[in-house]
Amino acid sequence: MKEAVLIGAGQTGRGFIAPILQTNAYHITFIDKNKELIDRLNAEKSYTVHYFGDGKEPVTITGYDAYTTADEEVIEKLAHSDLITTSVFAGNIKELVGLLSAAAELCGEKQLRIVCCENGVHVKQPLVDANISDSISEGVIFCTTLQPKEKSLALISEDVAELPVDGSVKGMIPDIVGMPLEADFPSLIQRKIYTYNFMSAIVAYLGDYLQYEVYGEAANDPQIMELMDRAVPVVSTIIAREYAVEQDVQLAFTMRAVHKFRNRDIYDTVYRNARQAQRKLGKEERLYEPLRLAEKYGQKCGYILLAAAAAMRYAVVKENSNPDTLMKMYENFHSADKLKEVYGLLKESISLKDVIKFCAEF
């Protein structure tokens, strides 16, 4: 039986990746640093993934093994695997270097086959820099998976059929149903981050500004809906031009993101989407890059600045970030002074309607 090792037994690993691999007749081994979670997986021996809406029957995941990262068996499990996936958050990938390096040494000339399934751009780089393998790829996640009850293994997920994988990396497996190999993966992952994650940032940070807790309620607030609708043509234009995509194709891509976030059946929280705001304000991220592209192509950037300013407000108020540090990250933009103005309006709790009107001017 083919062996898949899933590093990260959280929502994405258990709720999205595991069902795909179980369908493809892989034996699954979970590895996670959370001992309580691993103990629960071993004690209960199965769990169920439910799906939003009524379109898909629940899937039960069973027959797996589960280990903590400290267990002595994990190196051998990794070394003898046919496929390794990671879903540990992009910033934590570097923590896997020691573990995977030890596994690579044990398996000799055989190359570990790794797919990093994180929410970011160039997330595999720490593993590449460590020369762990010649077969390290990335996957792009379009699926939202949540844990409804804190102490339960049961999950609820979107019915998303595919996990696209960078097919330009040698050694990837071409016949895994639900893991298609993408020829131009860098463009796809960047379009995803700068479209889906940007639109998500509007909902999350302006939703927090309006004191929403439930994500779907924030996305359906009339003021936030107006802001999203105004941002759609700007984002679609700059992404289409940067990645040489037909305008109507990118517009449809953007609207899929909008419809997803407005779907009240997908229960999510503003907090879960807003957290780690300072990281999300960084280079190659969901707010910085759309602003860079808007300036590059001479497009209006007011609505992007509003999303960035709202993220800065969240980072300062909710996560104790330094506002000067955040502003310095954006000091080289032509619109840096406007960003400070918008941030000042939010800091003074000006009505969102008035802030949107102000941002429409530039």
C-alpha distance (Angstrom), angle and dihedral (degrees) to the residues before:
residue distance angle dihedral
M1 . . .
K2 3.79 . .
E3 3.80 114.7 .
A4 3.80 125.3 -137.4
V5 3.79 122.5 -176.8
L6 3.80 115.3 -159.3
I7 3.80 112.3 -160.3
G8 3.78 103.8 -158.2
A9 3.80 117.6 41.1
G10 3.78 94.6 -161.0
Q11 3.76 129.9 112.1
T12 3.80 99.3 -60.8
G13 3.80 95.4 41.3
R14 3.79 97.4 46.2
G15 3.78 99.7 29.2
F16 3.80 104.2 39.9
I17 3.80 112.3 13.7
A18 3.82 98.1 39.1
P19 3.84 95.5 56.2
I20 3.82 90.6 51.5
L21 3.80 92.6 51.0
Q22 3.79 94.7 42.6
T23 3.82 88.8 53.3
N24 3.82 87.4 54.0
A25 3.83 91.3 53.9
Y26 3.80 97.2 -108.0
H27 3.77 121.0 151.2
I28 3.79 105.1 -127.4
T29 3.79 128.2 -140.4
F30 3.80 118.1 -173.5
I31 3.81 121.1 -152.5
D32 3.80 120.8 -172.3
K33 3.81 137.2 154.0
N34 3.82 90.4 -133.3
K35 3.82 103.2 96.2
E36 3.80 93.7 -172.5
L37 3.81 90.7 56.5
I38 3.81 93.1 46.8
D39 3.80 91.4 48.2
R40 3.80 89.6 51.9
L41 3.81 92.2 49.1
N42 3.79 90.5 51.3
A43 3.80 93.5 45.5
E44 3.80 97.2 47.8
K45 3.84 95.9 37.3
S46 3.82 93.3 -157.8
Y47 3.79 142.3 35.5
T48 3.79 137.2 -170.3
V49 3.80 130.9 -121.3
H50 3.81 112.3 -152.7
Y51 3.81 124.0 -167.4
F52 3.79 133.1 -132.5
G53 3.80 112.8 -106.4
D54 3.79 124.6 5.2
G55 3.79 100.8 -73.0
K56 3.80 102.5 99.1
E57 3.77 135.5 38.7
P58 3.84 118.5 -122.3
V59 3.81 117.5 -93.1
T60 3.80 122.8 -140.3
I61 3.80 117.2 -148.1
T62 3.79 112.9 -152.8
G63 3.80 142.9 149.9
Y64 3.79 93.8 52.0
D65 3.81 132.4 136.2
A66 3.80 122.4 -134.9
Y67 3.81 131.4 -161.2
T68 3.77 138.3 168.7
T69 3.78 118.7 -119.3
A70 3.81 87.7 -108.9
D71 3.82 95.3 57.6
E72 3.79 113.6 109.5
E73 3.82 93.0 -133.9
V74 3.80 95.2 65.2
I75 3.82 97.5 80.5
E76 3.79 91.7 56.0
K77 3.81 92.1 43.9
L78 3.79 90.3 53.6
A79 3.79 93.5 44.9
H80 3.81 93.1 52.4
S81 3.80 96.6 43.6
D82 3.79 127.1 115.0
L83 3.80 92.0 -151.6
I84 3.81 136.2 14.0
T85 3.80 123.0 -164.7
T86 3.79 128.0 -172.7
S87 3.80 127.2 -153.7
V88 3.79 103.8 163.3
F89 3.86 102.4 120.5
A90 3.78 118.6 -83.1
G91 3.80 94.6 -99.0
N92 3.81 91.5 58.1
I93 3.81 97.4 54.3
K94 3.80 91.5 94.9
E95 3.81 89.2 61.6
L96 3.81 88.8 66.7
V97 3.81 95.5 59.6
G98 3.81 95.4 92.2
L99 3.79 94.4 46.1
L100 3.79 95.2 47.0
S101 3.81 93.7 41.9
A102 3.80 89.6 56.2
A103 3.80 90.4 49.1
A104 3.80 91.7 48.4
E105 3.79 90.6 52.1
L106 3.80 91.1 50.7
C107 3.80 94.8 51.2
G108 3.81 93.6 53.1
E109 3.81 115.6 -162.3
K110 3.80 93.3 0.1
Q111 3.79 111.2 102.0
L112 3.79 118.7 -130.5
R113 3.80 109.5 -123.1
I114 3.82 106.9 -139.0
V115 3.81 131.5 178.0
C116 3.82 115.8 -170.9
C117 3.81 107.0 -150.0
E118 3.79 100.3 -170.3
N119 3.78 134.8 134.0
G120 3.78 102.7 -107.7
V121 3.80 150.1 61.2
H122 3.83 122.4 -80.9
V123 3.80 90.4 -0.8
K124 3.81 93.4 154.1
Q125 3.81 93.8 61.2
P126 3.85 97.9 102.3
L127 3.81 89.5 56.2
V128 3.80 92.6 45.4
D129 3.81 91.2 49.1
A130 3.81 89.1 52.5
N131 3.84 90.7 55.6
I132 3.79 91.1 -128.9
S133 3.79 95.7 149.8
D134 3.79 144.4 -16.7
S135 3.80 89.0 -129.8
I136 3.81 106.3 66.2
S137 3.78 115.1 135.7
E138 3.80 138.4 166.4
G139 3.79 134.6 -127.0
V140 3.79 128.4 -154.1
I141 3.81 119.5 -132.7
F142 3.80 118.3 -146.2
C143 3.81 92.8 161.3
T144 3.81 128.0 98.2
T145 3.81 113.8 -148.4
L146 3.79 123.5 179.4
Q147 3.79 139.6 -174.8
P148 3.84 106.3 -132.7
K149 3.81 96.0 -169.1
E150 3.79 122.2 40.0
K151 3.81 98.8 -138.2
S152 3.80 96.8 35.9
L153 3.80 127.2 94.9
A154 3.81 90.7 -148.9
L155 3.79 115.5 109.7
I156 3.79 137.0 -168.7
S157 3.79 120.3 -144.1
E158 3.76 144.4 174.5
D159 3.78 115.0 -99.7
V160 3.80 95.0 -111.4
A161 3.78 112.5 156.1
E162 3.79 102.7 -162.5
L163 3.80 143.6 54.4
P164 3.83 104.2 -167.4
V165 3.82 113.2 -145.6
D166 3.81 131.4 -161.8
G167 3.80 101.8 -98.1
S168 3.80 95.4 -172.3
V169 3.82 90.7 78.2
K170 3.78 112.7 93.8
G171 3.77 118.7 -118.6
M172 3.80 97.8 32.1
I173 3.81 116.1 143.1
P174 3.83 110.9 -111.2
D175 3.80 99.8 -165.6
I176 3.82 105.6 58.0
V177 3.80 106.2 122.3
G178 3.80 107.6 -131.2
M179 3.83 95.0 22.5
P180 3.82 104.2 82.4
L181 3.79 118.0 -175.5
E182 3.80 111.3 -120.3
A183 3.81 117.8 -149.1
D184 3.83 94.5 -156.4
F185 3.77 99.8 34.7
P186 3.84 98.6 151.9
S187 3.80 90.5 62.2
L188 3.80 92.1 46.9
I189 3.81 95.8 50.6
Q190 3.80 92.5 45.2
R191 3.80 92.6 47.5
K192 3.80 88.2 49.8
I193 3.82 94.9 50.8
Y194 3.80 94.8 43.4
T195 3.81 93.7 44.6
Y196 3.82 110.6 30.1
N197 3.78 96.9 29.6
F198 3.79 92.8 43.0
M199 3.81 92.5 52.3
S200 3.80 88.6 45.3
A201 3.81 89.1 54.1
I202 3.80 90.5 56.4
V203 3.79 90.3 54.8
A204 3.80 95.3 42.9
Y205 3.79 101.7 45.2
L206 3.79 98.7 35.9
G207 3.79 88.2 41.4
D208 3.79 88.6 57.6
Y209 3.81 89.6 46.7
L210 3.81 88.0 57.2
Q211 3.83 90.1 45.2
Y212 3.80 97.6 -113.0
E213 3.79 119.5 154.4
V214 3.82 100.1 -178.2
Y215 3.79 111.7 71.7
G216 3.82 97.1 -148.0
E217 3.79 91.2 52.4
A218 3.80 90.5 51.7
A219 3.81 91.8 49.1
N220 3.81 90.0 53.7
D221 3.79 96.1 47.7
P222 3.84 106.3 119.8
Q223 3.81 93.7 -127.6
I224 3.80 93.7 49.0
M225 3.81 90.5 44.6
E226 3.80 88.7 53.8
L227 3.79 91.5 49.8
M228 3.81 92.2 48.9
D229 3.80 91.7 48.0
R230 3.80 90.6 51.4
A231 3.81 92.0 47.8
V232 3.82 95.1 49.5
P233 3.84 98.4 78.6
V234 3.80 92.7 43.5
V235 3.79 94.8 50.4
S236 3.80 92.9 41.6
T237 3.80 92.0 52.0
I238 3.80 97.5 48.7
I239 3.81 94.3 43.8
A240 3.81 92.4 47.3
R241 3.80 91.4 51.2
E242 3.80 96.1 44.0
Y243 3.81 95.2 48.7
A244 3.82 99.1 32.9
V245 3.79 92.8 -117.8
E246 3.79 123.0 151.1
Q247 3.80 109.8 -97.8
D248 3.81 94.0 -124.3
V249 3.81 91.6 48.6
Q250 3.80 92.2 53.3
L251 3.80 91.8 43.1
A252 3.81 89.7 55.4
F253 3.83 88.8 47.7
T254 3.81 90.4 52.5
M255 3.80 93.0 46.8
R256 3.81 91.1 52.2
A257 3.80 86.7 59.0
V258 3.80 91.8 49.0
H259 3.81 93.2 48.7
K260 3.81 91.2 47.5
F261 3.78 93.4 53.2
R262 3.81 92.6 46.3
N263 3.80 92.4 51.5
R264 3.80 104.1 111.2
D265 3.82 90.9 -164.3
I266 3.81 88.3 72.2
Y267 3.79 100.7 76.0
D268 3.79 111.5 -155.9
T269 3.78 137.7 146.3
V270 3.78 132.0 -115.6
Y271 3.80 89.3 -133.2
R272 3.81 94.3 57.2
N273 3.79 91.3 53.7
A274 3.80 97.2 39.5
R275 3.82 101.2 46.7
Q276 3.82 121.0 110.5
A277 3.79 90.1 30.8
Q278 3.81 96.1 165.9
R279 3.80 91.1 57.2
K280 3.79 90.4 48.4
L281 3.80 89.8 53.9
G282 3.81 91.5 57.8
K283 3.80 131.7 106.3
E284 3.81 116.7 -69.8
E285 3.79 87.3 20.1
R286 3.81 135.3 120.8
L287 3.82 98.3 -87.1
Y288 3.79 105.1 29.3
E289 3.80 97.0 51.9
P290 3.82 98.1 47.1
L291 3.81 88.0 51.1
R292 3.81 91.0 49.4
L293 3.80 91.0 49.8
A294 3.81 93.2 46.6
E295 3.80 89.7 55.2
K296 3.81 91.7 42.9
Y297 3.80 92.7 55.3
G298 3.80 97.2 36.7
Q299 3.79 95.7 -113.5
K300 3.79 127.3 149.2
C301 3.78 108.9 -89.2
G302 3.82 103.5 -175.3
Y303 3.80 95.7 107.8
I304 3.79 92.0 47.1
L305 3.80 89.6 50.1
L306 3.80 89.3 51.4
A307 3.81 91.3 54.1
A308 3.81 90.9 47.5
A309 3.81 92.7 47.2
A310 3.80 90.7 49.5
A311 3.80 89.6 51.3
M312 3.81 89.6 51.0
R313 3.79 90.5 50.2
Y314 3.80 89.9 51.5
A315 3.81 92.0 47.6
V316 3.81 91.7 51.7
V317 3.82 99.5 40.4
K318 3.80 100.5 36.2
E319 3.82 104.1 25.8
N320 3.82 104.0 29.3
S321 3.79 96.0 -119.1
N322 3.79 119.3 163.9
P323 3.84 110.0 -107.1
D324 3.81 92.3 -150.2
T325 3.80 90.2 54.9
L326 3.79 90.9 50.9
M327 3.80 93.8 48.2
K328 3.79 91.1 48.3
M329 3.81 88.7 59.9
Y330 3.82 87.8 63.2
E331 3.80 100.5 35.5
N332 3.82 94.8 110.4
F333 3.79 94.7 59.1
H334 3.81 117.4 102.9
S335 3.80 86.9 -131.2
A336 3.83 95.4 52.7
D337 3.81 92.9 113.1
K338 3.80 91.1 50.9
L339 3.80 89.3 50.4
K340 3.81 89.2 56.1
E341 3.80 90.1 50.1
V342 3.80 93.1 51.2
Y343 3.79 91.4 46.0
G344 3.80 88.5 51.6
L345 3.80 91.3 53.6
L346 3.79 91.7 51.6
K347 3.79 90.6 45.7
E348 3.81 88.0 56.7
S349 3.84 90.6 49.4
I350 3.81 93.5 -119.5
S351 3.82 111.8 177.8
L352 3.80 113.2 -85.7
K353 3.80 90.1 -128.4
D354 3.81 90.1 60.1
V355 3.80 93.0 44.2
I356 3.81 91.2 51.9
K357 3.80 89.3 49.9
F358 3.82 89.9 51.1
C359 3.82 92.2 48.7
A360 3.81 92.3 50.3
E361 3.81 88.6 72.6
F362 3.82 97.2 69.1
